[in-house]
Amino acid sequence: MTHTVHPYAHRLGIIRDWRSRWFAPMKKQYRENVKVDSVIRAFLAKRLRGMYASNLEIERTAAELRVVIHTARPGLVIGRSGENATKLRKELTDVVRKASSERGRALKLDIVEIRQPETDAAIVAYMVAEGLEKRLPFRRVLKQTVEKVMAVREVEGVRITISGRLGGADMSRKEEIKKGRIPLQTFRANIDFATERAHLPYGVIGIKVWIYLGETFEDKRGTPVRRNDAA
């Protein structure tokens, strides 16, 4: 029987790296680090909703905890003169202090801009959720989003699935739109995947997005390069 595997986890160690990078020599420390990572991700997912934030990366050293936020709108996260970033860092420090027994590890917050938002599955999924929450017709939202994503040169395929009480119907159902190729079984295929929820008065609509950005190879130095670059 076949198994559905997360496209990101499926390619770990091949063309993807872990989003949490640290080493814990003790079992108790490992357990606590996983718990803190989960708390950080849950807090930032709620706090940064609407700011077009994508994946979060967490790195630990002996002296500091580094959180990297990838966002298409860094101005919203940083704020005027950096006041929003300072406030976010303080809130995040309080959250980590409550969840962790360790003290003395400094928290560092980095904000990285995403140049092409249409190539990021998490941002595209939020764009669909935003359209649905504005009560726009779901078919129009799907079609416009797919056309916008496929207009980017790097994108070779996109697939969007939504499920729930579409259009306020009494019975939930599933709708899908696809354009281009999505080779899920090819390890070197650079596929970005994300899920999102649209909160509507009559229930929640689930959204899944797959974006295919071409094949990734490694050159002689071990640096990943896209197929077009290698050619």
LOVEXGU-22156 format. One line per 4 residues: number of its first residue (from 0); for each residue z, x, y of N, C-alpha, C. Coordinates in steps of 0.2 Angstrom, whole numbers, plus 5000, padded with zeros to 4 digits. Layout:
N
NUM = Z/X/Y/Z/X/Y/Z/X/Y | ...
% end
This chain:
231
0 = 5000/5004/4994/5000/5000/5000/5000/5004/5006 | 4997/5002/5011/4997/5006/5018/5003/5005/5022 | 5005/5009/5026/5010/5009/5030/5008/5010/5038 | 5011/5006/5042/5010/5007/5049/5014/5012/5052
4 = 5011/5018/5055/5015/5023/5057/5013/5024/5065 | 5019/5026/5069/5018/5026/5076/5013/5032/5077 | 5008/5031/5081/5003/5036/5082/5005/5043/5085 | 5011/5042/5089/5014/5048/5092/5017/5052/5086
8 = 5022/5049/5082/5025/5052/5077/5021/5055/5072 | 5015/5052/5071/5010/5054/5066/5007/5060/5067 | 5007/5063/5074/5004/5069/5076/5009/5074/5078 | 5015/5073/5077/5020/5078/5079/5019/5085/5075
12 = 5019/5090/5079/5018/5097/5076/5011/5098/5075 | 5006/5094/5076/4999/5095/5076/4996/5095/5082 | 4996/5090/5086/4994/5090/5093/4999/5088/5098 | 5005/5085/5095/5010/5083/5100/5017/5087/5099
16 = 5021/5087/5104/5027/5090/5104/5033/5085/5104 | 5039/5087/5102/5044/5082/5103/5046/5080/5110 | 5048/5074/5111/5050/5072/5118/5058/5074/5119 | 5061/5075/5114/5068/5078/5115/5068/5085/5112
20 = 5070/5090/5116/5070/5097/5113/5077/5100/5114 | 5080/5101/5109/5087/5104/5109/5089/5106/5102 | 5094/5110/5102/5097/5113/5095/5104/5111/5095 | 5107/5108/5090/5114/5107/5089/5116/5110/5082
24 = 5121/5115/5083/5123/5119/5077/5128/5115/5073 | 5131/5110/5076/5136/5106/5072/5134/5099/5071 | 5137/5096/5066/5135/5089/5064/5137/5084/5070 | 5143/5085/5072/5146/5080/5077/5142/5081/5084
28 = 5140/5087/5085/5136/5088/5091/5130/5085/5091 | 5126/5085/5085/5120/5082/5084/5120/5075/5085 | 5126/5072/5082/5126/5065/5083/5127/5062/5090 | 5131/5066/5094/5133/5065/5101/5126/5065/5105
32 = 5122/5071/5104/5116/5072/5107/5111/5066/5107 | 5111/5064/5100/5106/5058/5099/5108/5052/5103 | 5115/5051/5103/5118/5045/5106/5116/5046/5114 | 5118/5051/5117/5117/5052/5124/5109/5052/5126
36 = 5105/5054/5121/5097/5053/5123/5096/5046/5123 | 5098/5042/5118/5097/5035/5118/5099/5031/5124 | 5105/5033/5126/5108/5030/5132/5104/5032/5138 | 5102/5038/5139/5098/5040/5145/5091/5036/5145
40 = 5088/5036/5139/5082/5032/5139/5082/5025/5140 | 5088/5022/5138/5089/5014/5139/5090/5013/5147 | 5094/5018/5149/5096/5017/5157/5090/5018/5161 | 5086/5023/5160/5080/5024/5164/5075/5019/5163
44 = 5074/5016/5157/5069/5011/5156/5071/5005/5160 | 5077/5003/5161/5079/4998/5165/5079/4999/5172 | 5081/5005/5174/5082/5007/5181/5075/5009/5184 | 5070/5011/5180/5063/5013/5183/5058/5008/5182
48 = 5060/5002/5180/5055/4997/5179/5052/4995/5185 | 5045/4995/5185/5041/4993/5191/5039/4999/5195 | 5041/5005/5193/5040/5011/5196/5034/5015/5193 | 5031/5012/5188/5025/5015/5184/5028/5022/5181
52 = 5034/5021/5178/5036/5027/5174/5033/5027/5167 | 5032/5033/5165/5029/5034/5158/5034/5037/5153 | 5032/5042/5149/5037/5045/5144/5042/5049/5148 | 5048/5050/5145/5053/5054/5147/5054/5060/5142
56 = 5055/5066/5145/5057/5072/5141/5064/5074/5142 | 5067/5076/5137/5074/5078/5138/5075/5085/5135 | 5077/5090/5138/5078/5097/5136/5086/5099/5137 | 5089/5102/5132/5095/5105/5133/5096/5112/5132
60 = 5100/5115/5136/5101/5122/5135/5109/5123/5135 | 5112/5129/5134/5119/5129/5134/5122/5127/5141 | 5118/5128/5147/5121/5127/5153/5119/5121/5157 | 5113/5118/5155/5111/5112/5158/5107/5107/5154
64 = 5107/5101/5156/5103/5095/5153/5097/5093/5158 | 5091/5094/5155/5085/5093/5160/5082/5087/5158 | 5081/5082/5162/5077/5076/5161/5071/5076/5165 | 5065/5075/5162/5058/5075/5165/5055/5068/5165
68 = 5054/5065/5171/5051/5059/5172/5044/5059/5174 | 5040/5057/5170/5032/5056/5171/5031/5049/5174 | 5028/5050/5180/5027/5043/5184/5021/5044/5188 | 5017/5038/5189/5011/5037/5193/5013/5036/5200
72 = 5019/5034/5202/5021/5033/5208/5027/5037/5210 | 5027/5044/5211/5033/5048/5212/5036/5047/5218 | 5032/5044/5223/5035/5042/5230/5041/5037/5229 | 5040/5032/5225/5045/5027/5223/5051/5030/5220
76 = 5050/5034/5216/5056/5037/5212/5060/5042/5217 | 5056/5046/5220/5059/5051/5225/5062/5048/5231 | 5059/5043/5234/5061/5040/5240/5060/5044/5246 | 5062/5041/5252/5062/5045/5258/5067/5050/5259
80 = 5064/5056/5260/5068/5063/5260/5072/5064/5254 | 5070/5061/5248/5073/5062/5242/5079/5058/5240 | 5081/5053/5244/5087/5049/5244/5087/5045/5237 | 5082/5043/5235/5081/5039/5229/5083/5043/5223
84 = 5080/5049/5223/5081/5054/5217/5088/5057/5217 | 5091/5058/5223/5098/5060/5223/5102/5055/5220 | 5101/5048/5222/5105/5043/5220/5104/5042/5212 | 5098/5042/5210/5096/5042/5203/5100/5047/5199
88 = 5100/5053/5201/5103/5059/5198/5111/5058/5197 | 5114/5055/5202/5121/5054/5202/5122/5048/5197 | 5118/5043/5197/5119/5037/5192/5119/5040/5185 | 5113/5044/5184/5112/5047/5177/5118/5052/5175
92 = 5120/5055/5180/5126/5060/5178/5132/5056/5176 | 5134/5050/5179/5139/5046/5177/5138/5043/5171 | 5132/5041/5169/5130/5038/5163/5131/5043/5157 | 5129/5049/5158/5129/5054/5153/5137/5056/5152
96 = 5141/5056/5158/5148/5058/5157/5152/5053/5153 | 5150/5047/5154/5153/5041/5150/5152/5042/5142 | 5145/5044/5141/5143/5044/5134/5144/5050/5130 | 5146/5055/5134/5147/5062/5131/5154/5065/5132
100 = 5156/5068/5127/5163/5071/5128/5162/5078/5131 | 5156/5081/5131/5155/5088/5134/5156/5087/5142 | 5159/5093/5144/5159/5093/5152/5156/5100/5154 | 5154/5100/5160/5152/5107/5163/5144/5108/5162
104 = 5141/5104/5158/5133/5105/5158/5130/5101/5164 | 5127/5105/5168/5123/5102/5174/5117/5098/5172 | 5116/5093/5176/5110/5088/5174/5105/5090/5180 | 5099/5091/5177/5093/5093/5182/5088/5087/5181
108 = 5086/5085/5186/5081/5079/5186/5074/5082/5189 | 5069/5081/5185/5062/5083/5187/5057/5077/5187 | 5053/5077/5192/5049/5071/5192/5042/5074/5193 | 5037/5072/5188/5031/5074/5187/5026/5069/5188
112 = 5021/5070/5193/5016/5065/5194/5010/5064/5189 | 5008/5058/5187/5003/5057/5182/4997/5056/5187 | 4992/5060/5186/4986/5060/5190/4981/5054/5189 | 4980/5053/5182/4976/5047/5180/4980/5042/5177
116 = 4983/5037/5180/4987/5032/5177/4984/5028/5171 | 4977/5027/5172/4973/5023/5167/4973/5027/5160 | 4974/5033/5160/4974/5037/5153/4981/5037/5150 | 4986/5034/5153/4993/5033/5150/4994/5026/5148
120 = 4996/5026/5141/4996/5019/5138/5002/5015/5141 | 5008/5019/5142/5014/5016/5145/5013/5012/5151 | 5009/5016/5156/5007/5013/5162/5002/5007/5162 | 4997/5008/5157/4992/5002/5156/4996/4996/5153
124 = 5001/4997/5149/5004/4992/5146/5008/4988/5151 | 5011/4992/5156/5015/4989/5161/5010/4985/5166 | 5004/4988/5167/5000/4984/5171/4998/4977/5168 | 4997/4977/5162/4996/4971/5158/5002/4966/5159
128 = 5008/4969/5158/5014/4965/5159/5015/4962/5166 | 5013/4966/5171/5013/4964/5178/5009/4958/5179 | 5002/4958/5176/4998/4953/5177/5000/4947/5174 | 5003/4947/5168/5005/4941/5164/5011/4938/5168
132 = 5016/4942/5171/5021/4940/5174/5020/4936/5181 | 5014/4938/5184/5011/4935/5190/5007/4928/5188 | 5008/4926/5182/5005/4920/5179/4997/4920/5179 | 4994/4926/5179/4987/4926/5179/4984/4924/5172
136 = 4978/4922/5171/4976/4920/5164/4976/4927/5160 | 4978/4926/5154/4979/4932/5150/4972/4935/5148 | 4967/4931/5147/4961/4934/5145/4958/4938/5150 | 4959/4936/5156/4956/4939/5162/4960/4946/5163
140 = 4966/4946/5162/4971/4952/5163/4968/4957/5158 | 4967/4955/5151/4965/4960/5146/4958/4963/5148 | 4954/4958/5150/4947/4961/5151/4947/4965/5157 | 4950/4964/5162/4950/4968/5168/4953/4975/5167
144 = 4959/4975/5163/4962/4981/5161/4958/4985/5157 | 4955/4983/5152/4951/4987/5148/4945/4990/5152 | 4942/4986/5156/4936/4989/5160/4939/4994/5165 | 4945/4994/5167/4947/4999/5172/4949/5005/5168
148 = 4951/5004/5162/4953/5010/5158/4947/5014/5155 | 4942/5010/5153/4936/5013/5151/4931/5016/5156 | 4933/5014/5162/4929/5017/5168/4931/5025/5169 | 4937/5027/5166/4939/5034/5167/4935/5038/5162
152 = 4932/5044/5164/4928/5048/5160/4931/5051/5154 | 4938/5052/5154/4941/5055/5148/4942/5050/5142 | 4942/5044/5144/4944/5039/5139/4938/5037/5135 | 4939/5037/5128/4934/5036/5123/4935/5029/5119
156 = 4941/5026/5120/4942/5020/5117/4948/5017/5119 | 4949/5010/5119/4955/5007/5121/4956/5001/5117 | 4962/4999/5115/4964/4993/5111/4970/4990/5114 | 4970/4984/5116/4976/4980/5119/4977/4974/5114
160 = 4984/4973/5112/4986/4967/5108/4991/4964/5112 | 4991/4958/5113/4997/4954/5115/4999/4948/5111 | 5005/4947/5110/5007/4941/5105/5013/4938/5108 | 5013/4931/5107/5019/4927/5110/5016/4920/5112
164 = 5019/4916/5116/5017/4910/5118/5012/4911/5124 | 5006/4912/5122/5001/4914/5127/4999/4907/5130 | 4998/4908/5137/4996/4902/5141/5001/4896/5141 | 5008/4898/5138/5013/4893/5138/5012/4888/5132
168 = 5008/4890/5127/5007/4886/5121/5013/4885/5117 | 5014/4879/5113/5020/4878/5109/5021/4883/5104 | 5015/4885/5101/5015/4890/5095/5013/4897/5097 | 5016/4902/5095/5014/4909/5097/5008/4911/5093
172 = 5004/4915/5096/4999/4918/5093/4997/4925/5095 | 4992/4928/5093/4990/4935/5094/4983/4935/5097 | 4982/4939/5102/4975/4940/5105/4974/4948/5105 | 4968/4950/5104/4967/4957/5104/4960/4958/5108
176 = 4960/4964/5111/4953/4966/5114/4952/4973/5113 | 4946/4975/5111/4945/4982/5110/4938/4985/5112 | 4938/4991/5115/4932/4994/5117/4932/5001/5115 | 4926/5004/5112/4926/5011/5110/4929/5012/5103
180 = 4931/5018/5102/4934/5020/5096/4941/5021/5096 | 4945/5020/5091/4952/5021/5090/4953/5024/5083 | 4952/5030/5082/4952/5033/5075/4960/5035/5073 | 4964/5030/5071/4971/5031/5070/4972/5036/5064
184 = 4968/5037/5059/4969/5041/5054/4967/5049/5055 | 4964/5050/5060/4962/5057/5062/4968/5061/5066 | 4971/5066/5063/4976/5069/5066/4975/5072/5072 | 4969/5075/5073/4967/5079/5079/4965/5074/5085
188 = 4964/5067/5083/4963/5062/5088/4969/5061/5093 | 4967/5062/5099/4973/5062/5104/4973/5054/5106 | 4978/5051/5103/4979/5044/5104/4986/5043/5107 | 4986/5039/5113/4992/5038/5117/4993/5030/5115
192 = 5000/5029/5113/5002/5022/5111/5008/5020/5115 | 5009/5014/5117/5015/5012/5120/5016/5004/5119 | 5022/5002/5120/5023/4995/5119/5027/4993/5126 | 5026/4986/5127/5030/4984/5133/5031/4976/5132
196 = 5035/4973/5136/5037/4966/5136/5036/4963/5143 | 5032/4957/5143/5032/4953/5149/5036/4947/5148 | 5041/4947/5153/5046/4942/5153/5044/4936/5157 | 5042/4930/5154/5040/4924/5157/5045/4918/5156
200 = 5044/4913/5160/5049/4907/5159/5049/4904/5152 | 5044/4904/5149/5044/4901/5142/5045/4906/5136 | 5046/4912/5138/5048/4917/5132/5045/4924/5134 | 5046/4928/5129/5043/4935/5130/5037/4936/5126
204 = 5032/4940/5130/5026/4941/5127/5026/4949/5125 | 5024/4951/5119/5024/4958/5117/5017/4961/5118 | 5017/4967/5121/5011/4970/5122/5011/4977/5119 | 5005/4979/5116/5004/4985/5113/4997/4988/5115
208 = 4997/4995/5117/4991/4998/5120/4990/5004/5116 | 4984/5005/5114/4981/5012/5111/4976/5014/5116 | 4976/5021/5117/4971/5024/5121/4969/5030/5118 | 4962/5031/5117/4959/5037/5113/4956/5041/5118
212 = 4959/5047/5119/4957/5052/5124/4953/5058/5121 | 4949/5057/5115/4945/5062/5112/4949/5066/5107 | 4946/5071/5104/4949/5075/5099/4951/5082/5102 | 4957/5084/5099/4960/5090/5102/4960/5095/5097
216 = 4958/5101/5099/4957/5107/5094/4962/5113/5097 | 4963/5118/5094/4966/5124/5096/4962/5130/5097 | 4962/5133/5102/4958/5139/5103/4961/5145/5099 | 4959/5151/5100/4961/5157/5096/4969/5159/5098
220 = 4970/5157/5104/4977/5158/5107/4982/5153/5105 | 4980/5147/5102/4984/5142/5100/4985/5137/5105 | 4981/5137/5110/4982/5133/5116/4977/5126/5114 | 4980/5120/5115/4976/5114/5113/4971/5113/5118
224 = 4964/5112/5116/4959/5110/5120/4955/5104/5118 | 4953/5100/5122/4949/5094/5120/4942/5096/5118 | 4939/5092/5114/4933/5093/5111/4927/5095/5116 | 4927/5091/5122/4922/5092/5127/4923/5099/5130
228 = 4930/5101/5131/4931/5108/5134/4929/5113/5129 | 4930/5112/5122/4928/5117/5117/4921/5118/5117 | 4917/5113/5118/4910/5113/5118/4907/5117/5124
% end
